[in-house]
Every structure is written in C-alpha cells, then in structure tokens.
C-alpha cells in the first residue's frame, strides 16, 4: 500500500512545522527525506505513520494504525540491553528476527545496563529492536546517528539487504552520499516546505541547479 501527504498543514504553538506539504511514498521502493535540522523531516515521518495530528490536509498512511518505526529518541526501559531488545516480544508474543541483532553483535552487551551503553551501542540496539519485527514497511528517523564508521558500514549493508527484498523503506538522513546510494526517490525539505521531490537521478541533477541559484 502506498502512502501520501496532500496539502498538509501542521502548526504547533503558532509555529508552522509543515507548510501545505504534499508527496507520495512509492510502494516497494526506498524513499529518503533530506533537509537541515528543523526542516520537517521527522514531522513528515510522524504524519505518515499517524503519530501526529495535523491542522488540515489529507494523510494516506501505510495502515489504519501506526506501525513500529525507529525514532530519533526511542523508548528506553530500565534494565539491561537484552531486556530492552526483547521488550516487543513480551507484548506481541512473536519470535524475533535476529539478523540485525547478530550483525551488530548485540549478544556481547546483553547483560550491560542500558544506562551504561554509549550512544552508538544504544543506536545499534534500537535498530535491531525495530528490525526484530521483520517489518515489510521500514520507517527510520536518522538511522545512522551516533554510529561509528564500522557500524555505519554494517547499517548500509543491512539496509541494502532489506531493499533487495523489495520492501517499502522510508528514511530521514543528513548524509547526501548515503542517500544517493540507497534511494529510489528523494524529498528535500526546508522550513517545512517541499523544495524538491524526484526520482534519484533527476533529483541530484536538479539539486545541482538549485545550489547555483
């Protein structure tokens, strides 16, 4: 199922976060949102996933209810890393997909208290936790934040493996090089407005012209 925002206005505390934004998310493709901090990337993802009430406009979401996604500031539970990783199983009673867990060697940190983990270690835990659900639709807000070079290489490899399964993937990124590698479709936001939305090759051609202006 495709998803879209049509003429969406989001105003929070008299500040316009999304200014009549419209875009489509192609099914079974990888879409990447680009833009500076505060440009509206996170809010766009939250609207797509029915996690943000809007002032006006129309949202066509992936499902009739929110689906698991990677947030910039995921929920942390008191306890060790293993408890935090396995928490979704306690709610939904499913067998975890351990591909990401094993790729990031999470078993090495199972017994460590969550508060003692570094930012990068927590990010690998959060990535693996959401992917333990083996979702057909993947939504990730800044998935490579806090990762060292080696871990980011693993992340890219894992995402390409998911992409090759023809899953619908939606990411927000700051890394234009990574975006160019993985995206089929890109959306550039600035101050809550869509500045550019195109398929990859055409996007970067037009982006060069924008930078000349």
N, C-alpha and C positions, 0 to 999 in steps of 0.2 A: 504494500500500500504506500503510495506517495504521500508526502506531507507538504504543507504550504502555509505561508502567511500572506494575507491580502489586505493591504492598506491598514496595517496595524499601528495604532497609536497607543503608546504606553507612557503615562505621565505619573511619576511618583514624587509626592511632596512638591508639586508645582515645577518639577524638572522633567523635561521631555527626554525619555530614555530611548524610545523608538519612535521615529517621526514618519508615520504613514509608510511603513515598510512592507514591501511585497517581494516574495521569492518562492520558488518551488524547490523541493528536495527530490531529485531523481531516485527512483527505486533501483536497488541493486547496484548503486554507484557510490563513490566516495565524494562527499561534499565537504569543503573546508571553508570556514569563516576566518577572514583575516581582518586586522584592524588594531589600532592602538588600544591601550587600556581605557575603558570607559566608552568605547565606540559603539557598544551594543551587542557584542558577540555573545556574552553569557546570557543576556536577557532574551536574545533570539532563540538560543537553545532551550531556555526555560519555557518560553512561549510554545515552541514546537512540541514540548513534552507536557504541556498542560499543567505547568507548575507556576504560572504567573497569570494573574487576572489582568486583562487589558481594558483600556478605556473604550476603544472602538476598533472595528475591523473584523476580520474573519480568520480563524485558525482551523486548518485541516490537519489533524495530528496523525501519528502513526497508528494509534489505537484509541479506544474510548477512555483510557485512563493512562496515567503516567507509567513509563517503563523505566527499569533501572538504568542509571547513567552515571558517568564519572563527573563529580563536581570538583570545583577548584578547592573547596574546603569540605571534604567528605565527613560523614559522621564517624566519630571515634568512640569506642566503648572502653570502659575501664577493664583492664586485664591484659593478657599477653597478646602477641601477634596472632597466634593460632585462633584464639577466641574471636578476634576482630575479623579474621579471614572467614571463619566458618559461620559467623552470625547469620547470614542469609539462609543457610541450610536449616537453622533452628526454626525459621519462620515458614519456609516453603517446603521443607522436607524433600530435598532433591539431592542427587549425587553430583558433587562438584566436578566441573571440568577443570583438570589440573594442569593444562598445557601452559598457561601463563605462570601459574604458581611454580611449576618446575623450572621453567625458563629463567625465572628470576631467583631461583634457589631459596625460596621462602622457608623451606624446612630448617635452614640454618638459623632463622630468627624466631622460630615458633615459640620458644619459652621466654623470649625477651618481653619485658613490659612495654606496652605501646608508647608510653611516655619517654622511654629511653631510646627510641629509634630516631634516626636522622630524618631530615625532610625527604631525602631520596629513598630511604628504606620504606618510609610510610607511603610514598607515592607508588612504589612497586607493589606494596600490599594492597592499596586501593585499586590499582589497575587489575591486579589478579582477582580481587574480590568480585568486582563487577563482571569480569570475564568468566568467573567460575559458573555463572548462569548460562554460559554459551548462548548469548543473545543473537537473534537474527538481525536485530537493529542495534547498532552500536553508536552511542552518543557520548562523546568525551570532551570535556572543557579543559583545555590546556593539559593534555595527557603527558607531555614531556617536561612539565615543570619540576624543578629540583633534581632531575636525573643527571648523573654524571655521563660522560661520553660513552662509556661501555654499555651502560644501561639504556641509553637512548638508542644505540645501535640495535640492541635487543628489541626495544619497543617497536622500532621501524620494521624489523623483520617479522615480528608477531602481527603487526597491523597489515602488512602485505599478505601474510598468510590468510588473514580473515578476508581481505579484499579479494583474494583469489577464489574464495568460496562464494563470491557474488553476493555478499551481504551489503545491506544498506549501512553506510558508515557516515557519521556526521561529526566533524571535529572543529574545534576552535584552536587556532595556532598563531604564534608570533613569527615562527620560522618560515620565511618565504621559500627557502630552498627545499625544505621538507614538504611543504605544501605543493610545490611544483612536481615533486617526485610522485606523490601519492594521490593527488586529487584528480577527479574527473571533471568536477565543477567547482567553481570558487565564487565566493561572495565577499566583497570588500565593503566594510562599514566604516563610517566616520561620523562622529557626533550624532549617532542614532539614525543615520540615513544610509541607504544602499548607494554606494558610489559606482560600483561595477559588479556585474554578475555575468559570468560567461563560462563556457567550457574551457578547459585548461589552456590549450594553445592560443586561442583567441584572447583569453583573459590576460596572459602575460604580454601579448603584443599590444593590447590596449593600455595595459598598465604602464608600459614604457612611454606611450604618448601622454598619459596623464601626468607623469613625472616631469615632462618637458614644459607643461603649462605653468 
